Amino acid sequence: MKIKKHIRLQLVGWSIYWLLLLTINILFFKKKVYGTPLLILWTILFTFCGLIVFYLLTKFYNWLIIKKIDTVLSVIYIITISFIGAYTWGLFEPIISWIINPDINQLDISWDINSRRTFPFTFVVAFFSILYYFSKLLEESNAHKEIKSMNKEENSNLNDTISVYLKNDIVLLPFKNIVKVSINGNYSSIVDNRNIKYELKKPLVKWENDLPKSTFLRIHRSTIINKNFIEKIEPWHNYTYRIRLNNSDIPEEVSRRYAIMIRKELNL
């Protein structure tokens, strides 16, 4: 299962934070209070509490994205609520210490903001919150762009077709499946990639204007071919060429008028 980008960023970020917190605690702060096993347990539980607080805050951030609140105003909201979340997170510290350290006989929960190290925690929560908000916002934007692109491609696919006659039926034929268009009296004869022939009352000049120039080449006053179906090009008399198309035993002749353009187009 593919993990979303904003979740991957959070997993990496919180893992780095946990390792930094553990390293700092072991080297500087809590080594005298706890043994190493208890210190690791304390750090895991404290980080887990931070994740719970952060998860609850993300519900509010998702609401900001859904309601399309102004970005600057959203950041102000995020920093404000991060302060509240950080203070709540800080309250877990004495509770965890009391649970894992038998030497603590009572809970020392102070409601003073500074005693809960609220300001450093606010920075941490705000950092992860803004990271979450913008990565989720970017993901939502990319999803909308992808949907628009898919819709555009579907519309484009519909536009890149033409209605042609097959006996008494009208068939919607994609341009990309057309191998060759040639003149047959007052009608155009169209051959597709399955070697099926269609007819349409349409002059070749009109075909030349309607077909994508990046894919189709006019090689004769009566013939246009699809470059993607060229199998082989053979030099022919008077500095012209013969072109063999896929699934066709009869080569197509290039007139002298179009031979120069063919040489430039196909780098011959």
RAQUICOR-V574013 format. One record per residue. PSI is psi in degrees with one decimal (* if undefined). OMEGA is omega in degrees with one decimal (* if undefined). Layout:
psi->PSI omega->OMEGA
psi->PSI omega->OMEGA
This chain:
psi->132.6 omega->-177.8
psi->124.9 omega->178.8
psi->133.6 omega->-177.9
psi->153.3 omega->-173.8
psi->-45.1 omega->-175.9
psi->-29.1 omega->177.4
psi->-40.6 omega->177.6
psi->-43.3 omega->178.7
psi->-42.1 omega->-179.7
psi->-41.5 omega->179.8
psi->-44.3 omega->178.5
psi->-46.4 omega->-177.9
psi->-47.6 omega->-178.6
psi->-31.6 omega->176.3
psi->-43.2 omega->177.5
psi->-43.0 omega->179.6
psi->-44.0 omega->-178.4
psi->-43.8 omega->179.6
psi->-40.9 omega->178.0
psi->-43.8 omega->179.9
psi->-42.8 omega->179.0
psi->-44.0 omega->-179.6
psi->-46.6 omega->-179.4
psi->-42.8 omega->179.6
psi->-43.3 omega->-178.8
psi->-42.4 omega->-173.9
psi->-31.3 omega->-168.3
psi->-46.0 omega->-162.4
psi->-62.0 omega->-162.5
psi->9.9 omega->-177.6
psi->-34.4 omega->-178.5
psi->-25.3 omega->-176.4
psi->-42.7 omega->-175.8
psi->151.4 omega->167.1
psi->166.2 omega->-176.2
psi->-45.2 omega->178.7
psi->-44.0 omega->178.5
psi->-33.7 omega->179.4
psi->-41.6 omega->176.9
psi->-43.8 omega->179.2
psi->-42.4 omega->179.6
psi->-45.0 omega->-178.2
psi->-40.6 omega->178.2
psi->-48.5 omega->-178.1
psi->-39.9 omega->-178.2
psi->-42.0 omega->177.2
psi->-39.8 omega->179.2
psi->-40.3 omega->176.7
psi->-39.4 omega->176.9
psi->-38.5 omega->177.8
psi->-38.6 omega->178.1
psi->-46.9 omega->178.5
psi->-45.6 omega->-178.9
psi->-40.9 omega->179.5
psi->-41.8 omega->178.7
psi->-36.1 omega->179.3
psi->-32.2 omega->-178.5
psi->-26.5 omega->176.8
psi->-39.2 omega->178.4
psi->-38.6 omega->-179.7
psi->-38.0 omega->176.7
psi->-36.4 omega->177.8
psi->-39.5 omega->178.1
psi->-40.2 omega->-179.0
psi->-43.5 omega->-179.1
psi->-42.1 omega->-178.0
psi->-5.5 omega->178.9
psi->46.5 omega->176.1
psi->144.9 omega->178.8
psi->138.7 omega->-173.6
psi->-46.0 omega->-179.5
psi->-44.9 omega->179.1
psi->-37.4 omega->178.5
psi->-42.6 omega->179.1
psi->-39.5 omega->177.3
psi->-45.1 omega->176.7
psi->-43.9 omega->-177.4
psi->-45.9 omega->-179.6
psi->-41.1 omega->179.8
psi->-49.0 omega->-178.0
psi->-25.1 omega->175.4
psi->-36.2 omega->177.6
psi->-45.3 omega->179.1
psi->-43.6 omega->179.0
psi->-38.6 omega->179.9
psi->-40.1 omega->178.4
psi->-42.5 omega->177.8
psi->-42.5 omega->177.4
psi->-42.4 omega->-179.7
psi->-29.1 omega->179.1
psi->-21.4 omega->179.1
psi->-21.6 omega->-175.1
psi->-52.4 omega->179.2
psi->-30.7 omega->179.1
psi->-45.6 omega->178.7
psi->-43.2 omega->179.6
psi->-40.5 omega->-178.8
psi->-34.5 omega->-178.8
psi->-43.3 omega->-171.7
psi->-12.8 omega->-178.3
psi->107.8 omega->-178.2
psi->-15.3 omega->-179.2
psi->-15.7 omega->178.9
psi->117.8 omega->-174.5
psi->-20.1 omega->-179.8
psi->157.4 omega->178.7
psi->129.3 omega->178.0
psi->77.0 omega->-179.8
psi->110.8 omega->178.3
psi->140.3 omega->-179.1
psi->5.4 omega->177.2
psi->131.2 omega->-174.8
psi->-47.2 omega->-176.2
psi->-35.1 omega->-178.1
psi->-20.6 omega->-179.6
psi->7.9 omega->-178.6
psi->43.7 omega->-173.9
psi->-40.1 omega->-174.3
psi->-44.9 omega->174.8
psi->-39.2 omega->179.2
psi->-34.2 omega->178.3
psi->-41.5 omega->178.6
psi->-44.0 omega->-179.2
psi->-49.8 omega->-178.4
psi->-42.5 omega->-179.7
psi->-39.4 omega->179.2
psi->-50.8 omega->-179.6
psi->-33.1 omega->-179.9
psi->-46.6 omega->179.8
psi->-38.8 omega->175.9
psi->-44.5 omega->179.0
psi->-47.6 omega->-174.8
psi->-49.6 omega->-175.5
psi->-35.2 omega->178.0
psi->-37.1 omega->177.5
psi->-39.8 omega->178.5
psi->-43.5 omega->179.1
psi->-39.7 omega->179.2
psi->-42.4 omega->177.6
psi->-42.3 omega->-179.7
psi->-43.3 omega->178.9
psi->-36.3 omega->178.7
psi->-42.2 omega->178.4
psi->-40.3 omega->178.8
psi->-39.2 omega->179.8
psi->-40.8 omega->178.0
psi->-44.7 omega->178.5
psi->-40.5 omega->-179.7
psi->-40.7 omega->178.6
psi->-42.6 omega->178.5
psi->-39.8 omega->179.5
psi->-39.8 omega->179.8
psi->-39.8 omega->178.2
psi->-44.0 omega->178.4
psi->-38.3 omega->179.8
psi->-40.1 omega->179.0
psi->-36.4 omega->178.2
psi->-37.5 omega->-179.3
psi->-26.7 omega->-178.4
psi->41.2 omega->175.7
psi->165.3 omega->177.8
psi->144.3 omega->178.2
psi->123.5 omega->-178.9
psi->164.4 omega->-178.3
psi->133.3 omega->172.3
psi->100.7 omega->-171.2
psi->-115.8 omega->-179.1
psi->6.0 omega->-177.4
psi->155.3 omega->173.6
psi->125.6 omega->-176.3
psi->139.8 omega->175.7
psi->106.9 omega->-173.8
psi->121.5 omega->176.3
psi->141.4 omega->178.3
psi->-38.6 omega->-174.3
psi->-18.9 omega->-179.7
psi->-5.8 omega->179.1
psi->125.5 omega->178.5
psi->-42.7 omega->-174.1
psi->144.1 omega->172.1
psi->128.7 omega->179.4
psi->161.6 omega->-178.5
psi->134.3 omega->177.3
psi->85.7 omega->-176.4
psi->-128.5 omega->178.2
psi->-0.6 omega->-176.7
psi->157.2 omega->170.3
psi->136.4 omega->176.4
psi->123.0 omega->-177.2
psi->132.0 omega->177.3
psi->129.7 omega->-179.1
psi->-176.9 omega->-175.2
psi->-9.0 omega->174.6
psi->9.9 omega->179.5
psi->26.1 omega->175.4
psi->138.2 omega->-177.5
psi->137.4 omega->177.8
psi->167.4 omega->177.6
psi->150.1 omega->177.9
psi->135.5 omega->178.7
psi->92.3 omega->-175.1
psi->127.1 omega->-178.9
psi->156.4 omega->-176.6
psi->-31.0 omega->177.9
psi->-40.5 omega->178.5
psi->-39.9 omega->175.7
psi->-42.9 omega->-177.4
psi->-35.5 omega->179.2
psi->-34.3 omega->-173.7
psi->-32.8 omega->-177.3
psi->146.7 omega->179.3
psi->124.9 omega->-176.6
psi->-19.7 omega->179.1
psi->-16.9 omega->-175.7
psi->-33.1 omega->-172.4
psi->142.8 omega->-179.4
psi->135.7 omega->170.8
psi->122.8 omega->-176.0
psi->-7.9 omega->-177.1
psi->161.7 omega->179.1
psi->-14.0 omega->-179.0
psi->9.2 omega->-173.6
psi->136.1 omega->170.4
psi->136.7 omega->-179.8
psi->160.6 omega->175.5
psi->121.1 omega->-177.2
psi->-30.4 omega->-176.4
psi->-13.8 omega->-179.0
psi->13.3 omega->177.2
psi->125.0 omega->178.9
psi->-41.0 omega->-176.3
psi->144.8 omega->176.6
psi->125.1 omega->-177.6
psi->129.6 omega->172.5
psi->142.0 omega->-176.5
psi->177.8 omega->-174.5
psi->158.7 omega->-179.8
psi->35.3 omega->176.4
psi->32.3 omega->175.8
psi->-170.3 omega->-175.7
psi->160.6 omega->165.7
psi->136.3 omega->-177.4
psi->126.7 omega->175.8
psi->127.0 omega->-180.0
psi->156.7 omega->178.3
psi->140.9 omega->176.4
psi->26.5 omega->178.5
psi->130.1 omega->179.9
psi->-15.4 omega->-176.9
psi->120.3 omega->-179.5
psi->153.3 omega->177.5
psi->129.7 omega->-178.3
psi->137.5 omega->176.7
psi->125.1 omega->179.8
psi->159.7 omega->-179.3
psi->-32.6 omega->-179.6
psi->-38.4 omega->-175.6
psi->-5.3 omega->-177.5
psi->-40.5 omega->-179.3
psi->-44.1 omega->179.3
psi->-36.7 omega->178.9
psi->-40.6 omega->179.3
psi->-43.6 omega->179.4
psi->-43.9 omega->-175.4
psi->-39.4 omega->-175.7
psi->7.5 omega->179.0
psi->50.7 omega->-179.1
psi->* omega->*
